[in-house]
Amino acid sequence: IESALNSQPPVALAVVSEPPTGPIIEALRRFATGGGQVLWLLKNAAAGKSLAQLVGVAGLEVTEAPSANYFMMGQIDFEHPLFKPFADARFSDFTRVYFWRHRRLKAEQLPQARIVARFDDGDPALIEMPVAKGRVFVLCSAWTPEDSQLARSSKFVPFLFTFLDQAGGLKARSTQYIVGDAVDL
C-alpha cells in the first residue's frame, strides 16, 4: 500500500475498507497531508481506533448504532461537490438506498469536520475533514451487502465518480486526434 500511495502517476484517491495497521496509517497520513484524498469506510466500530490515529484525535468514540430495521440518508448537502450531480430532482432521491447498519460517532470530536450527509436518525452518514493539503471523508457505514445496498444502487457509480473527480483522478481526454498525436492509454 505504501508503494501504491507513492506511485507515479500519483494515486488520486485511497479507499480504506478495512482498519489498517500502524505503518499503513502513517503512509495514509502522509498521503492525505500531501494533498491526497482518503475515503474511509467505517466497517465496524473497531475501525474508529485506526481512524482516530489517521486524523490525530485521541479518544474518538465510535459505536454501533442500534438498528430496528434500516436507515436511509435523510439530510444531504446537495451544494457539496460530491452530491452536486444529484441536486436535480430527477436524481436526488436516495430513499431506495437502505443501510442495514451504521456506526455512530461525534463529528464534534473531529477537527474542522463538515457533515455532508446524515442518516434519517440524525447520525452523520458522510463526514469531510481537511487534513493539511488533503481531505479525509468518513462514510459511517460500508457498501458491503451486510451493511447497505449502496453498491447495488444506481447512485453508486456516479457517487464514486464524484470522489475521483474531486480528487483530480479523472483527466479530460481529447476525443479527436491527428495522425502522429500521442495518445494516453
Contacts in CASP RR format, 6 or more apart in sequence:
PFRMAT RR
TARGET T0000
AUTHOR 0000-0000-0000
METHOD contacts of the structure
MODEL  1
IESALNSQPPVALAVVSEPPTGPIIEALRRFATGGGQVLWLLKNAAAGKS
LAQLVGVAGLEVTEAPSANYFMMGQIDFEHPLFKPFADARFSDFTRVYFW
RHRRLKAEQLPQARIVARFDDGDPALIEMPVAKGRVFVLCSAWTPEDSQL
ARSSKFVPFLFTFLDQAGGLKARSTQYIVGDAVDL
1 20 0 8 1.000
1 24 0 8 1.000
1 27 0 8 1.000
2 23 0 8 1.000
2 24 0 8 1.000
2 27 0 8 1.000
4 11 0 8 1.000
5 11 0 8 1.000
5 14 0 8 1.000
5 27 0 8 1.000
5 28 0 8 1.000
5 30 0 8 1.000
5 31 0 8 1.000
6 27 0 8 1.000
11 31 0 8 1.000
11 36 0 8 1.000
12 36 0 8 1.000
12 37 0 8 1.000
12 164 0 8 1.000
12 167 0 8 1.000
12 168 0 8 1.000
12 169 0 8 1.000
12 170 0 8 1.000
13 36 0 8 1.000
13 37 0 8 1.000
13 38 0 8 1.000
13 39 0 8 1.000
13 163 0 8 1.000
13 164 0 8 1.000
13 167 0 8 1.000
13 169 0 8 1.000
14 28 0 8 1.000
14 31 0 8 1.000
14 36 0 8 1.000
14 37 0 8 1.000
14 38 0 8 1.000
14 39 0 8 1.000
15 38 0 8 1.000
15 39 0 8 1.000
15 41 0 8 1.000
16 28 0 8 1.000
16 38 0 8 1.000
16 39 0 8 1.000
16 40 0 8 1.000
16 41 0 8 1.000
17 41 0 8 1.000
17 43 0 8 1.000
17 142 0 8 1.000
18 43 0 8 1.000
18 47 0 8 1.000
19 43 0 8 1.000
19 44 0 8 1.000
19 46 0 8 1.000
19 47 0 8 1.000
19 48 0 8 1.000
19 49 0 8 1.000
19 50 0 8 1.000
19 51 0 8 1.000
20 28 0 8 1.000
20 50 0 8 1.000
21 50 0 8 1.000
22 50 0 8 1.000
22 53 0 8 1.000
25 50 0 8 1.000
25 53 0 8 1.000
25 54 0 8 1.000
28 38 0 8 1.000
28 54 0 8 1.000
29 54 0 8 1.000
29 131 0 8 1.000
31 38 0 8 1.000
32 38 0 8 1.000
32 54 0 8 1.000
32 131 0 8 1.000
32 132 0 8 1.000
32 134 0 8 1.000
32 135 0 8 1.000
32 136 0 8 1.000
33 131 0 8 1.000
33 132 0 8 1.000
33 133 0 8 1.000
33 134 0 8 1.000
34 132 0 8 1.000
34 133 0 8 1.000
34 134 0 8 1.000
35 132 0 8 1.000
35 133 0 8 1.000
35 134 0 8 1.000
35 135 0 8 1.000
36 133 0 8 1.000
36 134 0 8 1.000
36 135 0 8 1.000
36 167 0 8 1.000
37 134 0 8 1.000
37 135 0 8 1.000
37 136 0 8 1.000
37 137 0 8 1.000
37 163 0 8 1.000
37 166 0 8 1.000
37 167 0 8 1.000
38 54 0 8 1.000
38 131 0 8 1.000
38 135 0 8 1.000
38 136 0 8 1.000
38 137 0 8 1.000
39 137 0 8 1.000
39 139 0 8 1.000
39 163 0 8 1.000
40 47 0 8 1.000
40 51 0 8 1.000
40 54 0 8 1.000
40 136 0 8 1.000
40 137 0 8 1.000
40 138 0 8 1.000
40 139 0 8 1.000
41 47 0 8 1.000
41 139 0 8 1.000
41 141 0 8 1.000
41 142 0 8 1.000
41 143 0 8 1.000
42 48 0 8 1.000
42 51 0 8 1.000
42 62 0 8 1.000
42 102 0 8 1.000
42 103 0 8 1.000
42 105 0 8 1.000
42 138 0 8 1.000
42 139 0 8 1.000
42 140 0 8 1.000
42 141 0 8 1.000
42 142 0 8 1.000
43 142 0 8 1.000
43 144 0 8 1.000
43 147 0 8 1.000
44 64 0 8 1.000
44 103 0 8 1.000
45 62 0 8 1.000
45 63 0 8 1.000
45 64 0 8 1.000
45 103 0 8 1.000
47 62 0 8 1.000
47 103 0 8 1.000
48 60 0 8 1.000
48 62 0 8 1.000
48 103 0 8 1.000
48 105 0 8 1.000
49 60 0 8 1.000
49 62 0 8 1.000
51 60 0 8 1.000
51 62 0 8 1.000
51 138 0 8 1.000
52 58 0 8 1.000
52 59 0 8 1.000
52 60 0 8 1.000
54 131 0 8 1.000
54 136 0 8 1.000
55 110 0 8 1.000
55 111 0 8 1.000
55 129 0 8 1.000
55 131 0 8 1.000
55 136 0 8 1.000
57 109 0 8 1.000
57 110 0 8 1.000
57 111 0 8 1.000
59 109 0 8 1.000
60 105 0 8 1.000
60 109 0 8 1.000
60 110 0 8 1.000
61 105 0 8 1.000
61 106 0 8 1.000
61 109 0 8 1.000
62 103 0 8 1.000
62 104 0 8 1.000
62 105 0 8 1.000
63 103 0 8 1.000
63 104 0 8 1.000
63 105 0 8 1.000
64 101 0 8 1.000
64 103 0 8 1.000
64 104 0 8 1.000
65 71 0 8 1.000
65 101 0 8 1.000
65 102 0 8 1.000
65 103 0 8 1.000
65 104 0 8 1.000
65 119 0 8 1.000
65 121 0 8 1.000
65 123 0 8 1.000
67 100 0 8 1.000
67 101 0 8 1.000
70 98 0 8 1.000
70 99 0 8 1.000
70 100 0 8 1.000
71 98 0 8 1.000
71 99 0 8 1.000
71 100 0 8 1.000
71 102 0 8 1.000
71 119 0 8 1.000
71 120 0 8 1.000
71 121 0 8 1.000
72 94 0 8 1.000
72 95 0 8 1.000
72 97 0 8 1.000
72 98 0 8 1.000
72 99 0 8 1.000
72 119 0 8 1.000
72 120 0 8 1.000
73 94 0 8 1.000
73 97 0 8 1.000
73 99 0 8 1.000
73 117 0 8 1.000
73 118 0 8 1.000
73 119 0 8 1.000
73 120 0 8 1.000
73 125 0 8 1.000
74 94 0 8 1.000
74 117 0 8 1.000
74 118 0 8 1.000
74 119 0 8 1.000
74 120 0 8 1.000
74 122 0 8 1.000
74 125 0 8 1.000
75 117 0 8 1.000
75 118 0 8 1.000
75 122 0 8 1.000
76 83 0 8 1.000
76 86 0 8 1.000
76 92 0 8 1.000
76 94 0 8 1.000
76 116 0 8 1.000
76 117 0 8 1.000
76 118 0 8 1.000
77 83 0 8 1.000
77 115 0 8 1.000
77 116 0 8 1.000
77 117 0 8 1.000
78 84 0 8 1.000
78 86 0 8 1.000
78 87 0 8 1.000
78 92 0 8 1.000
79 87 0 8 1.000
80 114 0 8 1.000
80 116 0 8 1.000
80 128 0 8 1.000
81 162 0 8 1.000
81 166 0 8 1.000
82 116 0 8 1.000
82 126 0 8 1.000
82 137 0 8 1.000
82 159 0 8 1.000
82 162 0 8 1.000
82 163 0 8 1.000
82 166 0 8 1.000
83 116 0 8 1.000
83 117 0 8 1.000
83 162 0 8 1.000
84 162 0 8 1.000
85 91 0 8 1.000
85 158 0 8 1.000
85 161 0 8 1.000
85 162 0 8 1.000
86 92 0 8 1.000
86 94 0 8 1.000
86 155 0 8 1.000
86 158 0 8 1.000
91 155 0 8 1.000
94 155 0 8 1.000
96 149 0 8 1.000
96 153 0 8 1.000
97 148 0 8 1.000
97 149 0 8 1.000
97 150 0 8 1.000
97 153 0 8 1.000
97 155 0 8 1.000
98 148 0 8 1.000
98 149 0 8 1.000
99 119 0 8 1.000
99 125 0 8 1.000
99 141 0 8 1.000
99 147 0 8 1.000
99 148 0 8 1.000
99 149 0 8 1.000
99 150 0 8 1.000
100 146 0 8 1.000
100 147 0 8 1.000
100 148 0 8 1.000
101 141 0 8 1.000
101 146 0 8 1.000
101 147 0 8 1.000
101 148 0 8 1.000
102 119 0 8 1.000
102 123 0 8 1.000
102 125 0 8 1.000
102 140 0 8 1.000
102 141 0 8 1.000
102 147 0 8 1.000
102 148 0 8 1.000
103 140 0 8 1.000
103 141 0 8 1.000
104 123 0 8 1.000
104 140 0 8 1.000
105 124 0 8 1.000
105 127 0 8 1.000
105 138 0 8 1.000
105 140 0 8 1.000
107 113 0 8 1.000
107 115 0 8 1.000
107 124 0 8 1.000
107 127 0 8 1.000
110 127 0 8 1.000
110 129 0 8 1.000
110 138 0 8 1.000
111 129 0 8 1.000
112 129 0 8 1.000
112 130 0 8 1.000
113 127 0 8 1.000
113 128 0 8 1.000
113 129 0 8 1.000
114 127 0 8 1.000
114 128 0 8 1.000
114 129 0 8 1.000
115 124 0 8 1.000
115 126 0 8 1.000
115 127 0 8 1.000
116 125 0 8 1.000
116 126 0 8 1.000
116 127 0 8 1.000
116 128 0 8 1.000
116 137 0 8 1.000
117 124 0 8 1.000
117 125 0 8 1.000
117 126 0 8 1.000
118 124 0 8 1.000
118 125 0 8 1.000
119 125 0 8 1.000
119 140 0 8 1.000
123 140 0 8 1.000
124 138 0 8 1.000
124 140 0 8 1.000
125 139 0 8 1.000
125 140 0 8 1.000
125 141 0 8 1.000
126 137 0 8 1.000
126 138 0 8 1.000
126 139 0 8 1.000
126 140 0 8 1.000
127 137 0 8 1.000
127 138 0 8 1.000
127 140 0 8 1.000
128 135 0 8 1.000
128 136 0 8 1.000
128 137 0 8 1.000
129 135 0 8 1.000
129 136 0 8 1.000
129 137 0 8 1.000
129 138 0 8 1.000
137 163 0 8 1.000
141 147 0 8 1.000
141 148 0 8 1.000
141 150 0 8 1.000
142 148 0 8 1.000
143 150 0 8 1.000
143 151 0 8 1.000
143 156 0 8 1.000
144 151 0 8 1.000
145 151 0 8 1.000
145 152 0 8 1.000
150 156 0 8 1.000
150 159 0 8 1.000
161 170 0 8 1.000
164 170 0 8 1.000
171 184 0 8 1.000
173 184 0 8 1.000
174 181 0 8 1.000
177 183 0 8 1.000
END
